[in-house]
Amino acid sequence: MTRFVLAGGGVAAAATAAGLRSRGYDGRLVLVSDELHLPYERPPLSKEFLSGKFGIGDFPANPQGWYADNDVEVLLGTRVDAIDPAGRRVTLSDGGSLAYDALVVATGVRARTLPGFAGDRVHSLRSIADSERLGSRLTPGSRLVILGAGFIGCEVAAIAAARGVRVAIFEPEPVPLARALGPQFGAAMIAIHREHGVEIRAGQLVTEMKETAAGLELRTRDGETVECDELLVGVGSVPNAELAIAAGITVDGGIVTDEFGRTSAPGVYALGDVASRHHPAYGRAFRVEHHDTAMRHGGNAARNLLGEAVPFSEEHYFWSDQYDHSIKSVGHGGAEAAKILRGSVPERSFSVFSLENGRVTSVVTLDRPQDFMATRKLLAVPHQVTADQLADPGFDLRSLLPRRPRTRRSEASR
Ligand SMILES: Cc1cc2nc3c(=O)[nH]c(=O)nc-3n(C[C@H](O)[C@H](O)[C@H](O)COP(=O)(O)OP(=O)(O)OC[C@H]3O[C@@H](n4cnc5c(N)ncnc54)[C@H](O)[C@@H]3O)c2cc1C
């Protein structure tokens, strides 16, 4: 009987398992995860779970009971320690090993740490355990310093501020989130955080940390001393690609794959956050750390494992929730793209489009879901649009979409 092994217990592995079984794969399927929980979705860890709105069972990657019902062997608390591509076998941390016909490496990323910043009051956020521990310390009146104004740092700041925690974010860039979202967006987000009482220390770097009897004492590059009770290090991530490196599989930071998810080792696929995947529309490989992409990689992998040859050519999309605002983005605008604003920055309802050669190549929206939805569809079809049309909120972007042919049914129902 065929055996597929899934290394990793995130949404990419979970979606691969679901895709395989829904497509009728009836061979052996083993999911190996070093976590103690069945695969779950990570976005709530800095949102609904951290705020207490969701409990532990509220955000599984597959429904409760699904693995048993679908005959998926799940090894929790177990690491894949090594891959032997020639022998098609993985070694496990419990001393055992598993032969495979195909192996999916979906080991994700881990939080980047900073040397000298460790201890009971120092947090990173990647797992249920991290979120539980951080959440238990966010008590009203306590002081939280966040290093890094990325999405995770900003989302935690929003939840903590709502709980009455005194929050300060230190960010070396002059405008937080500007690299990911552009300067207009970054400036709007800073203003929103400041209105909620979050102190934003842009252009500032914390270089040292000392534990004191009362908490933590931080020192900035400029020699300032800042005291806090808890510290969140939110300074990016590191791909869990060591397994692949040790096995001689090509890695460029992430595990390099073609558009079908295949690595340089026969029978070994890489998916989700850890994969540096060739995207046919961009003609190059790159890594994205988005929930939706990881899930879709899984669905795509299932098809390719079952013998189809389906490239992954979908656009990448992500969202972030901060306070009662929702950021949504889709596509990849090139560095040369013209940036076109639609909507009102002061009213906190706007979109920034990337326009290249008369085509929209990406959009990032703040509380304008209609622009996000229309652009998501637009990116999939040929279209031509002008800067004036994009800037005009009265211009309906959906008018650029091809008209759907009338179906017999709709004709008949007229
Ligand atoms: C706090 C937080 C908030 C987020 N919010 C958003 C959001 O709002 N929107 C969005 O688009 N994305 C968000 N993301 C990103 C999104 O969660 C990731 O893109 C997604 O989880 C990637 O899934 P994955 O399966 O590739 O990897 P992961 O979810 O990282 O899963 C990898 C799994 O493999 C395990 N593992 C690693 N090495 C081994 C090994 N050797 N053996 C066995 N198991 C191993 C890991 O412990 C982990 O369980 C967020 C991420 C975090 C941490």
The ligand as a Tripos MOL2 file, in Angstrom:
@<TRIPOS>MOLECULE
LIG
   53    58     1     0     0
SMALL
NO_CHARGES

@<TRIPOS>ATOM
      1 C1          0.0960   34.7890   15.5470 C.3       1 LIG1
      2 C2         -0.0760   34.6040   14.0590 C.ar      1 LIG1
      3 C3         -1.0670   35.3060   13.4000 C.ar      1 LIG1
      4 C4         -1.2230   35.1630   12.0220 C.ar      1 LIG1
      5 N1         -2.2130   35.8760   11.3890 N.ar      1 LIG1
      6 C5         -2.3750   35.7580   10.0550 C.ar      1 LIG1
      7 C6         -3.4070   36.4830    9.3790 C.ar      1 LIG1
      8 O1         -4.1570   37.2620    9.9780 O.2       1 LIG1
      9 N2         -3.5330   36.3180    8.0430 N.ar      1 LIG1
     10 C7         -2.7150   35.4730    7.3290 C.ar      1 LIG1
     11 O2         -2.8600   35.3640    6.1030 O.2       1 LIG1
     12 N3         -1.7390   34.7640    7.9520 N.ar      1 LIG1
     13 C8         -1.5460   34.8900    9.2880 C.ar      1 LIG1
     14 N4         -0.5540   34.1750    9.9240 N.ar      1 LIG1
     15 C9          0.3090   33.2970    9.1260 C.3       1 LIG1
     16 C10        -0.3120   31.9010    8.9490 C.3       1 LIG1
     17 O3         -0.7240   31.4060   10.1810 O.3       1 LIG1
     18 C11         0.7150   30.9930    8.3090 C.3       1 LIG1
     19 O4          0.9200   31.4520    6.9950 O.3       1 LIG1
     20 C12         0.2720   29.5230    8.2980 C.3       1 LIG1
     21 O5          0.1250   29.0430    9.6000 O.3       1 LIG1
     22 C13         1.3050   28.6500    7.5660 C.3       1 LIG1
     23 O6          0.9310   27.3160    7.6500 O.3       1 LIG1
     24 P1          2.0010   26.1270    7.4930 P.3       1 LIG1
     25 O7          1.2060   24.8850    7.6300 O.co2     1 LIG1
     26 O8          2.8080   26.3580    6.2900 O.co2     1 LIG1
     27 O9          3.0080   26.2940    8.7080 O.3       1 LIG1
     28 P2          2.7850   26.3570   10.2650 P.3       1 LIG1
     29 O10         1.4160   26.8470   10.6020 O.co2     1 LIG1
     30 O11         3.9380   27.0920   10.8240 O.co2     1 LIG1
     31 O12         2.8580   24.8290   10.7140 O.3       1 LIG1
     32 C14         4.0480   24.1060   10.7000 C.3       1 LIG1
     33 C15         3.9320   23.0020   11.7080 C.3       1 LIG1
     34 O13         5.0150   22.0740   11.5740 O.3       1 LIG1
     35 C16         5.5640   21.7930   12.8490 C.3       1 LIG1
     36 N5          6.9480   21.3590   12.6430 N.ar      1 LIG1
     37 C17         8.0360   22.1200   12.3620 C.ar      1 LIG1
     38 N6          9.1360   21.3560   12.1880 N.ar      1 LIG1
     39 C18         8.7290   20.0790   12.3610 C.ar      1 LIG1
     40 C19         9.3870   18.8240   12.2920 C.ar      1 LIG1
     41 N7         10.6890   18.7280   12.0090 N.pl3     1 LIG1
     42 N8          8.6790   17.6970   12.5260 N.ar      1 LIG1
     43 C20         7.3520   17.7720   12.8030 C.ar      1 LIG1
     44 N9          6.6690   18.9370   12.8820 N.ar      1 LIG1
     45 C21         7.3380   20.0770   12.6500 C.ar      1 LIG1
     46 C22         5.3810   23.0990   13.5940 C.3       1 LIG1
     47 O14         5.4750   22.9500   14.9750 O.3       1 LIG1
     48 C23         3.9870   23.4610   13.1390 C.3       1 LIG1
     49 O15         3.0190   22.7450   13.8520 O.3       1 LIG1
     50 C24        -0.3730   34.2980   11.3020 C.ar      1 LIG1
     51 C25         0.6330   33.5880   11.9770 C.ar      1 LIG1
     52 C26         0.7740   33.7330   13.3430 C.ar      1 LIG1
     53 C27         1.8530   32.9650   14.0650 C.3       1 LIG1
@<TRIPOS>BOND
     1     1     2 1
     2     2     3 ar
     3     2    52 ar
     4     3     4 ar
     5     4     5 ar
     6     4    50 ar
     7     5     6 ar
     8     6     7 ar
     9     6    13 1
    10     7     8 2
    11     7     9 ar
    12     9    10 ar
    13    10    11 2
    14    10    12 ar
    15    12    13 ar
    16    13    14 ar
    17    14    15 1
    18    14    50 ar
    19    15    16 1
    20    16    17 1
    21    16    18 1
    22    18    19 1
    23    18    20 1
    24    20    21 1
    25    20    22 1
    26    22    23 1
    27    23    24 1
    28    24    25 2
    29    24    26 1
    30    24    27 1
    31    27    28 1
    32    28    29 2
    33    28    30 1
    34    28    31 1
    35    31    32 1
    36    32    33 1
    37    33    34 1
    38    33    48 1
    39    34    35 1
    40    35    36 1
    41    35    46 1
    42    36    37 ar
    43    36    45 ar
    44    37    38 ar
    45    38    39 ar
    46    39    40 ar
    47    39    45 ar
    48    40    41 1
    49    40    42 ar
    50    42    43 ar
    51    43    44 ar
    52    44    45 ar
    53    46    47 1
    54    46    48 1
    55    48    49 1
    56    50    51 ar
    57    51    52 ar
    58    52    53 1
@<TRIPOS>SUBSTRUCTURE
     1 LIG1         1 GROUP 0 **** ****
